[in-house]
């Protein structure tokens, strides 16, 4: 269990996917360019077996915006998208209505 203060440290925000493409060196990864309101970022996500790049462009997603950057197969990821796993299926979390990119989730 974590305290509410620890949970408040996590910055969950809405991002809009601007561009998506397959990672050149990994079969399961997609490289996403996202708009989180104040800036554009790149994230790398292991959802390639579940979503095509075309399905994601223009879609809003939920991201952890204050996660330390990481290199995934040589590409920098500046955040993490949130998804639900249901056995063999992965479903990206999205708002049910369009909101401004960068909107905080509380």
C-alpha positions in Angstrom: 0.0 0.0 0.0 1.1 3.6 -0.7 0.0 6.7 0.9 -2.1 9.4 -0.8 0.9 11.6 -0.7 3.0 9.1 -2.6 0.2 8.7 -5.2 0.0 12.5 -5.7 3.7 12.4 -6.9 2.6 10.6 -10.0 1.6 13.0 -12.8 -1.0 11.3 -14.9 -1.9 13.4 -18.0 -3.9 13.2 -21.2 -1.8 13.2 -24.3 -2.8 13.2 -28.0 -0.9 10.9 -30.3 0.6 13.0 -33.1 2.6 10.3 -34.9 3.1 6.5 -34.5 5.5 4.2 -36.2 7.0 0.7 -35.7 10.3 0.6 -33.8 13.0 -0.3 -36.3 14.7 -2.8 -34.0 11.9 -4.4 -32.0 8.8 -6.4 -33.2 6.7 -5.5 -30.1 7.4 -1.8 -29.8 5.8 1.3 -31.3 7.4 4.8 -31.2 4.8 7.5 -30.4 5.1 11.2 -30.7 2.7 12.8 -28.3 1.3 16.2 -27.3 1.0 16.7 -23.6 -0.1 20.3 -23.8 3.1 22.1 -22.8 5.4 20.1 -25.0 5.7 17.2 -27.4 7.5 14.1 -26.3 8.4 10.6 -27.6 7.3 7.5 -25.8 8.1 3.9 -26.7 5.3 1.4 -25.9 5.1 -2.4 -26.2 1.7 -2.4 -27.9 2.6 -3.2 -31.5 1.0 -6.6 -31.5 -2.3 -5.0 -30.4 -2.5 -1.6 -32.2 -1.4 -0.4 -35.7 0.2 3.0 -35.9 -2.9 4.2 -37.9 -5.2 3.3 -35.0 -3.4 5.5 -32.6 -2.8 8.7 -34.5 -5.2 11.4 -33.3 -6.2 9.3 -30.3 -6.0 10.5 -26.7 -4.2 8.4 -24.2 -3.3 8.5 -20.5 0.4 8.8 -19.7 2.7 9.0 -16.7 4.4 12.3 -17.5 7.0 12.5 -14.7 8.6 9.2 -15.2 12.4 9.3 -15.8 13.4 8.9 -19.4 14.6 5.4 -20.5 16.2 3.9 -23.6 14.2 1.1 -25.1 16.1 -0.7 -27.9 18.1 2.5 -28.5 15.2 4.9 -28.6 14.4 7.3 -25.8 11.1 7.1 -24.1 10.0 10.2 -22.1 7.0 8.7 -20.3 4.7 5.7 -20.2 1.3 5.1 -21.6 -1.2 3.3 -19.4 -2.9 0.2 -20.6 -5.0 -2.7 -19.2 -3.9 -6.3 -19.7 -6.6 -8.9 -20.0 -4.8 -12.2 -20.7 -3.5 -11.9 -24.2 -5.1 -8.6 -24.9 -3.8 -5.1 -24.2 -6.1 -2.1 -24.2 -4.8 1.5 -24.1 -6.6 3.7 -21.5 -8.3 6.7 -23.0 -10.7 9.4 -21.8 -14.4 8.8 -22.8 -14.6 12.5 -24.1 -12.0 14.7 -25.8 -10.1 16.9 -23.4 -7.3 19.4 -23.7 -3.9 17.7 -24.1 -2.0 18.0 -20.8 -5.1 17.8 -18.7 -4.2 16.3 -15.3 -5.9 13.2 -14.1 -6.8 13.4 -10.4 
